[in-house]
Amino acid sequence: MVSGSARRGKTPKLLFWSRDLLFSGGPIQGVVASSVLLGFLALLGVIVFAIQLRAGLVRPVGGWFWLLLSIATLLLTRGATVWVALAAVIVGLGIALWARRLGPERRVPLYVTTVAIITAVIALTVFARDFVFGLLGKSGDMTGRLETWHKVIDLAEQRPWFGWGWVSYWAPWVEPFKSLDQKAGLPVMSAHNAWLDVWLQLGIVGVLAFAPLVVLTMWRVWFRAVDPPRRGYGPALPYATSALWPYLVMIALIVQSLTESRLLIEGNWVLLILIAVKSRFDFQLPSLDAEPTKIPWRRVPIPHETRPVQIRKP
């Protein structure tokens, strides 16, 4: 590990595993060597540990410890994308709770409000970009992302339907990636937008395969989160807090995909596929997302210890 003070004038900051900024307020990189990655892991921690605490699935002391640690890590990474994703998660949570209160038959005002919010956010981002990103401490070009996006679009338009071939992270030692873009003297390794990356590498055909995967997964986890849980054809059961976590995680993944390509690689790709497959399988079955019954583990019967029933002869 190289400290942030060693050879700072000669080595680009992006190559430092750690910049020794923990006691200076960050941004910190952690064991993953990236404030972007660490911040998103902290956001996932906030979602999961908050859900577990609210559902009573963990002990309060341990749950609050990990939740506060995740919040502290989130603050120290100081990532603009993560802050936007956190805001989207909070708004999404409020919309889901509103949908639960309204019930399945009275959600038209909710959908209208949601579309209005999304439209307003897009309009602000497009027409007041400098102001919006200035609030996050970023420039209007989103730290050079706009320039990268223009170059990616120009290259993708050369092979619009089938792309240049799938490489995951870019291979900056070969064309066309070698001369595509550089930041801080280093070659860029992704388009910093999952959707543009899919178009560049797999073309429109790839986008037409990728978009339904994301949209349908979001559609399934939304209804899983807001519809009353049932077992069979009986009456509805109490809502489960734990049914919210796939929906909130999908919001975070989608927001991150707009400024990062992490959705296509490593852990975020695994997480997307896990939620997609699990939600597709669960959608065919009666809902089991009922609030768990809190029974001390010592009172749970163990099958092999169950005593046989004795029948007395008359």
PyMOL commands that set and color helices and strands:
alter all, ss='L'
color gray80, all
select helices_A, chain A and resi 13-15+22-24+30-32+35-55+60-77+80-102+108-127+129-135+145-156+194-226+241-256+262-264+266-283+297-299+303-305
alter helices_A, ss='H'
color red, helices_A
select strands_A, chain A and resi 182-183+186-187
alter strands_A, ss='S'
color yellow, strands_A
deselect
rebuild
show_as cartoon
